[in-house]
């Protein structure tokens, strides 16, 4: 009985050794084959997937294993990616809006600057015109100072009060007195009153 047990044990050991040897040989061969295929540029995993799809039972097993492998957080990542893409689109729209606002403000500033330059030119023109008018007026005053009071008095009496007052207030005092003497008493009184009012207002 003991001998039978020992022979069975030895035989089972031999079978196990043979099985392990065959298994190691197959694994080694498979490893060498994968290495050779990867050097030739063939994707072994894609080929195995294509092959497994042709075999119905294996393809079902692989699909189930793929489902298990797929991480539920993958959906979260995709949702985050979509959210980030939406945010990028929104930011780009905001940037475009701000750029157009900056452009419109720049144009407005340019327009204001042009208007300012135009106004400055107009002011300069008015100043020049005023200087010309002042010089012309000073020439008129000099003319009235040079001509005799007898000739200037009738001219002044025919002028409007405003123009006459402007000239009379600019003439030297002694010349003014001489002109007022040549005016009629009514005109002399009127112009004297206007000159007094003007000097008190000044």
C-alpha positions as CSV (number, residue, x, y, z in Angstrom):
1,X,0.0,0.0,0.0
2,X,2.8,2.4,0.9
3,X,4.5,1.6,-2.4
4,X,1.3,2.4,-4.4
5,X,1.0,5.8,-2.6
6,X,4.7,6.6,-3.4
7,X,4.3,5.7,-7.0
8,X,1.2,7.8,-7.4
9,X,3.0,10.7,-5.7
10,X,6.0,10.4,-8.0
11,X,3.7,10.2,-11.0
12,X,1.7,13.3,-9.9
13,X,5.0,15.1,-9.4
14,X,6.1,14.2,-12.9
15,X,2.8,15.4,-14.4
16,X,3.1,18.7,-12.5
17,X,6.7,19.2,-13.7
18,X,5.6,18.5,-17.3
19,X,2.7,20.9,-17.0
20,X,4.8,23.6,-15.5
21,X,7.5,23.1,-18.2
22,X,4.9,23.4,-21.0
23,X,3.4,26.4,-19.4
24,X,6.7,28.2,-18.9
25,X,7.6,27.3,-22.6
26,X,4.3,28.8,-23.8
27,X,4.7,31.9,-21.7
28,X,8.3,32.4,-23.0
29,X,7.2,31.9,-26.6
30,X,4.4,34.3,-26.1
31,X,6.8,36.9,-24.6
32,X,9.3,36.5,-27.5
33,X,6.4,36.8,-30.0
34,X,5.1,40.0,-28.4
35,X,8.6,41.5,-28.4
36,X,9.2,40.6,-32.1
37,X,5.8,42.1,-33.1
38,X,6.4,45.3,-31.2
39,X,9.7,45.7,-33.0
40,X,7.9,45.3,-36.4
41,X,5.5,48.1,-35.3
42,X,2.4,45.9,-34.9
43,X,0.2,46.7,-32.0
44,X,-0.4,43.4,-30.4
45,X,-3.3,44.6,-28.1
46,X,-5.2,46.0,-31.1
47,X,-4.7,42.8,-33.0
48,X,-5.9,40.7,-30.0
49,X,-9.0,43.0,-29.7
50,X,-9.8,42.5,-33.4
51,X,-9.3,38.7,-33.1
52,X,-11.4,38.6,-29.9
53,X,-14.3,40.5,-31.6
54,X,-14.4,37.7,-34.2
55,X,-14.9,35.1,-31.4
56,X,-18.3,35.9,-29.8
57,X,-17.7,34.4,-26.3
58,X,-14.3,36.1,-25.9
59,X,-15.6,39.5,-27.2
60,X,-18.4,39.4,-24.5
61,X,-15.8,38.7,-21.8
62,X,-13.6,41.5,-23.0
63,X,-16.5,44.0,-23.2
64,X,-17.4,43.1,-19.6
65,X,-13.8,43.5,-18.6
66,X,-13.6,46.9,-20.4
67,X,-16.7,48.1,-18.6
68,X,-15.0,47.1,-15.3
69,X,-11.8,48.8,-16.3
70,X,-13.6,52.0,-17.3
71,X,-13.4,54.3,-14.3
72,X,-16.6,56.1,-13.4
73,X,-14.4,59.2,-12.8
74,X,-13.8,59.2,-16.6
75,X,-17.3,60.7,-17.1
76,X,-16.4,63.3,-14.4
77,X,-13.2,64.2,-16.4
78,X,-15.2,64.5,-19.6
79,X,-17.7,66.7,-17.9
80,X,-14.9,68.9,-16.5
81,X,-13.3,69.1,-20.0
82,X,-16.6,70.2,-21.5
83,X,-17.0,72.7,-18.7
84,X,-13.5,74.1,-19.2
85,X,-14.1,74.3,-23.0
86,X,-17.3,76.3,-22.3
87,X,-15.5,78.5,-19.9
88,X,-12.7,79.1,-22.5
89,X,-15.3,80.0,-25.1
90,X,-17.0,82.4,-22.7
91,X,-13.7,84.0,-21.8
92,X,-12.8,84.4,-25.5
93,X,-16.2,86.1,-26.1
94,X,-15.5,88.4,-23.1
95,X,-12.1,89.3,-24.5
96,X,-13.6,90.1,-27.9
97,X,-16.2,92.3,-26.2
98,X,-13.5,94.1,-24.2
99,X,-11.4,94.5,-27.3
100,X,-14.3,96.1,-29.2
101,X,-15.0,98.3,-26.2
102,X,-11.4,99.4,-26.1
103,X,-11.5,100.1,-29.9
104,X,-14.6,102.2,-29.5
105,X,-13.1,104.1,-26.6
106,X,-9.9,104.7,-28.6
107,X,-11.9,106.0,-31.5
108,X,-13.9,108.2,-29.2
109,X,-10.7,109.6,-27.7
110,X,-9.3,110.2,-31.2
111,X,-12.5,112.1,-32.1
112,X,-12.3,114.1,-28.9
113,X,-8.7,114.9,-29.6
114,X,-9.6,116.1,-33.1
115,X,-12.4,118.2,-31.8
116,X,-10.1,119.7,-29.2
117,X,-7.5,120.5,-31.9
118,X,-10.2,122.1,-34.0
119,X,-11.5,124.2,-31.1
120,X,-7.9,125.3,-30.3
121,X,-7.5,126.3,-34.0
122,X,-10.8,128.3,-33.9
123,X,-9.8,130.0,-30.6
124,X,-6.4,130.9,-32.2
125,X,-8.2,132.3,-35.2
126,X,-10.6,134.3,-33.0
127,X,-7.6,135.7,-31.0
128,X,-5.9,136.7,-34.3
129,X,-9.1,138.3,-35.5
130,X,-9.5,140.1,-32.1
131,X,-5.9,141.3,-32.3
132,X,-6.6,142.6,-35.9
133,X,-9.8,144.3,-34.7
134,X,-7.9,145.8,-31.7
135,X,-5.2,147.1,-34.0
136,X,-7.8,148.5,-36.4
137,X,-9.7,150.1,-33.5
138,X,-6.4,151.6,-32.2
139,X,-5.8,153.0,-35.7
140,X,-9.3,154.5,-35.7
141,X,-8.7,156.1,-32.3
142,X,-5.3,157.5,-33.6
143,X,-7.1,158.9,-36.6
144,X,-9.7,160.7,-34.4
145,X,-6.9,162.0,-32.3
146,X,-5.0,163.4,-35.3
147,X,-8.0,165.1,-37.1
148,X,-9.4,168.3,-35.7
149,X,-12.2,168.2,-33.2
150,X,-14.2,170.4,-35.5
151,X,-14.2,167.6,-38.2
152,X,-14.5,164.6,-35.8
153,X,-17.4,166.0,-33.7
154,X,-20.1,165.9,-36.5
155,X,-19.0,162.3,-37.4
156,X,-19.2,161.1,-33.8
157,X,-22.7,162.7,-33.3
158,X,-24.0,160.7,-36.3
159,X,-22.6,157.4,-34.9
160,X,-24.6,155.0,-32.7
161,X,-24.1,155.5,-29.0
162,X,-22.2,152.3,-28.5
163,X,-19.6,152.9,-31.2
164,X,-19.2,156.6,-30.3
165,X,-18.8,155.7,-26.6
166,X,-16.2,153.2,-27.5
167,X,-14.1,155.7,-29.4
168,X,-14.6,158.6,-27.0
169,X,-13.6,156.4,-24.0
170,X,-10.3,155.5,-25.8
171,X,-9.3,159.0,-26.8
172,X,-6.9,161.1,-24.7
173,X,-8.6,163.4,-22.2
174,X,-7.6,166.7,-23.7
175,X,-8.7,165.6,-27.2
176,X,-12.0,164.3,-25.7
177,X,-12.7,167.7,-24.1
178,X,-12.1,169.4,-27.4
179,X,-14.5,167.1,-29.3
180,X,-17.2,167.5,-26.6
181,X,-16.9,171.3,-27.0
182,X,-17.6,171.0,-30.7
183,X,-20.8,168.8,-30.2
184,X,-24.3,170.3,-29.7
185,X,-25.2,170.7,-26.0
186,X,-27.6,167.8,-26.2
187,X,-25.1,165.4,-27.7
188,X,-22.3,166.6,-25.4
189,X,-24.6,166.0,-22.4
190,X,-25.7,162.5,-23.6
191,X,-22.1,161.4,-24.3
192,X,-20.9,162.8,-21.0
193,X,-23.5,160.8,-19.2
194,X,-22.6,157.6,-21.1
195,X,-18.9,158.1,-20.3
196,X,-19.7,158.6,-16.6
197,X,-21.8,155.5,-16.5
198,X,-19.1,153.5,-18.3
199,X,-16.3,154.7,-16.0
200,X,-18.4,153.9,-12.9
201,X,-19.2,150.4,-14.3
202,X,-15.5,149.8,-14.9
